[in-house]
Amino acid sequence: MRFDKFFPKEILKPYIKYFAISENDFESEYKVFPSAGLVIGFQYKGKLSSLENNNEHLLSTAGITGVSDTYKIFRNSPNTGTVLVYFTETGFSRFSASPVNELFNQSISLDYIFQKDTIEEVEEKLFLAKTDHDKIAVVESFLWSQLKEIHEDHLVIKAISLLYQAKGNMRIKELRKAFYKPESSRKTFPKTCGYFPEKICINCTF
């Protein structure tokens, strides 16, 4: 199995942490633990399924997994290859008008978010791409075409920054008082990030 990371171009760095090429020659089952950002996956070969309550669900070859508060179990077929996009906490909101919190604990087909013919075009180009860098370039081009100008809530961005500076060890009351009190930000946070700020605290106290 290999998992190689690639960093985005400058224009996409504020929204994407990194890309990854994941390939596995053998069938395997693995856990994916919660993260504070959404993940898009484009499979250019093989199949991927999610496992829940002993039931297996075949996933779309182009899909998105929302922020989760628990780990997920996946199973890949032999000879699987996937391009993964790991977004920053607020990054995905720059590519879609869909409220991010609606994807909480979900793994759905990407054509629920973007136009189906656009996703099919990306998949076709990935199938023809010869190298890892060619594959990353295909996905970068797609994301660049979907990038939108939106008004960013600076209170939300400051709240996330504060949480990371404190490494999650802080009082929720302090966070709310400093950056999170306005009702508009209270509504914006889950729509932008997919969760309330308490979700990314490692050791929050009230």
C-alpha positions in Angstrom: 0.0 0.0 0.0 1.2 3.5 -0.7 -0.1 6.9 0.4 1.7 9.8 -1.2 0.9 13.5 -0.3 1.0 16.4 -2.7 0.6 20.0 -1.8 -1.8 22.3 -3.8 -0.9 25.3 -5.9 -0.7 28.7 -4.2 -4.2 29.7 -5.2 -5.7 26.6 -3.5 -3.6 26.5 -0.4 -6.0 28.5 1.8 -8.7 25.9 1.1 -6.9 22.6 0.7 -4.5 21.0 3.2 -3.1 18.5 0.7 -3.9 16.0 -2.0 -3.0 12.3 -1.7 -2.7 9.3 -4.0 -3.7 6.1 -2.2 -3.1 2.8 -3.9 -3.5 -0.8 -2.5 -2.8 -4.0 -4.4 -4.7 -6.1 -1.9 -8.2 -6.1 -0.4 -8.1 -4.6 3.0 -10.4 -3.2 5.7 -9.4 -0.1 7.6 -10.7 2.7 10.0 -10.7 6.4 9.2 -10.8 8.5 12.3 -12.6 11.8 12.7 -11.1 14.9 11.3 -12.0 18.6 11.2 -12.2 18.9 7.4 -14.1 17.2 4.6 -12.5 14.8 2.2 -13.3 14.2 -1.5 -12.2 10.9 -3.2 -11.9 10.1 -6.9 -11.3 6.4 -7.6 -9.6 5.8 -10.8 -9.5 2.0 -10.3 -11.0 -0.6 -8.0 -14.0 -0.3 -5.7 -14.5 1.1 -2.2 -17.2 0.2 0.3 -18.3 1.5 3.8 -19.1 -0.9 6.6 -21.8 -0.1 9.1 -23.6 -2.5 11.5 -22.2 -5.5 9.6 -23.7 -4.1 6.3 -21.5 -3.3 3.4 -22.4 -0.3 1.1 -20.6 0.2 -2.2 -19.5 3.8 -2.6 -19.6 6.0 -5.7 -16.3 6.2 -7.6 -16.5 10.0 -6.9 -17.6 10.8 -3.4 -17.4 13.1 -0.4 -17.1 12.3 3.3 -18.3 15.0 5.7 -16.9 15.8 9.1 -17.7 13.0 11.5 -17.7 12.6 15.3 -16.8 8.9 15.1 -14.5 6.7 13.1 -15.7 5.0 9.9 -14.8 1.6 8.5 -14.0 1.1 4.8 -13.1 -1.9 2.6 -11.3 -1.6 -0.7 -11.1 -4.2 -3.4 -7.8 -5.4 -4.8 -5.9 -3.0 -7.1 -7.5 0.2 -5.9 -6.4 3.7 -6.6 -7.8 6.9 -5.3 -7.1 10.7 -5.5 -8.0 12.2 -2.2 -8.6 15.9 -1.4 -8.2 17.0 2.2 -9.9 20.4 2.8 -9.1 22.9 5.5 -11.8 23.5 8.2 -13.5 26.2 6.2 -12.1 25.3 2.7 -15.0 23.3 1.2 -17.4 26.2 1.6 -15.5 28.0 -1.1 -16.4 25.4 -3.7 -20.1 24.7 -3.0 -23.1 26.6 -1.7 -24.4 23.5 0.1 -24.3 23.9 3.9 -21.4 21.8 5.1 -23.2 20.7 8.2 -25.7 18.7 6.0 -22.8 16.4 5.2 -22.1 15.6 8.9 -21.4 11.9 9.3 -22.3 11.3 5.6 -20.4 9.7 2.7 -22.3 10.5 -0.5 -21.8 10.7 -4.3 -20.1 13.8 -5.5 -22.8 14.4 -8.1 -25.1 15.4 -5.3 -22.9 18.5 -4.9 -21.6 19.2 -8.4 -23.0 18.6 -11.9 -23.0 15.0 -12.9 -21.5 15.6 -16.4 -18.6 17.6 -14.8 -17.8 14.8 -12.4 -17.9 12.2 -15.3 -15.5 14.4 -17.2 -13.0 14.5 -14.3 -13.3 10.7 -13.9 -12.6 10.2 -17.6 -9.5 12.5 -17.5 -8.2 10.6 -14.4 -8.6 7.3 -16.2 -6.4 8.6 -19.0 -3.8 10.4 -16.8 -0.5 8.6 -16.9 1.3 9.9 -13.7 0.5 10.9 -10.1 1.2 14.5 -11.0 -1.1 14.3 -14.0 -3.9 13.0 -11.8 -3.4 15.8 -9.2 -3.5 18.3 -12.0 -6.8 17.0 -13.2 -8.4 17.4 -9.8 -6.8 20.8 -9.2 -8.2 22.0 -12.5 -11.7 20.8 -11.5 -11.5 22.6 -8.1 -10.2 25.8 -9.6 -13.2 25.8 -12.0 -15.5 25.5 -9.0 -13.9 28.1 -6.7 -16.4 30.8 -5.7 -16.1 34.3 -4.3 -17.9 34.4 -0.9 -18.0 36.6 2.2 -15.9 34.9 4.9 -16.9 35.2 8.5 -13.7 36.4 10.2 -15.1 35.4 13.6 -15.3 31.8 12.5 -11.7 31.9 11.1 -10.5 33.5 14.4 -12.3 30.9 16.5 -10.6 28.1 14.6 -7.2 29.8 14.9 -7.6 30.2 18.6 -8.6 26.6 19.1 -5.5 25.4 17.3 -3.2 27.8 19.1 -4.5 26.4 22.4 -4.3 22.9 21.0 -7.9 22.3 21.9 -7.3 22.9 25.6 -9.5 25.8 26.6 -12.8 26.7 28.1 -15.8 26.8 25.7 -17.2 29.8 27.6 -13.9 31.7 26.9 -14.1 30.8 23.2 -17.7 31.9 22.9 -17.0 35.2 24.7 -14.0 36.0 22.6 -15.2 35.2 19.1 -18.4 33.2 19.0 -21.0 35.2 20.8 -22.7 36.9 17.8 -25.8 34.9 16.7 -24.8 35.3 13.0 -21.5 33.5 13.7 -23.3 30.8 15.7 -25.3 30.0 12.6 -22.4 30.4 10.2 -20.0 28.1 11.9 -21.7 24.8 11.2 -22.7 25.8 7.7 -19.1 26.7 7.0 -17.2 24.0 8.9 -19.8 21.3 9.4 -19.8 21.3 13.2 -19.8 23.6 16.2 -16.4 24.6 17.5 -16.7 22.3 20.5 -16.2 19.4 18.1 -12.5 20.2 17.5 -11.6 20.7 21.1 -9.3 18.0 22.4 -9.9 18.8 26.0 -12.6 21.4 26.2 -14.1 22.5 29.5 -17.2 24.5 30.1 
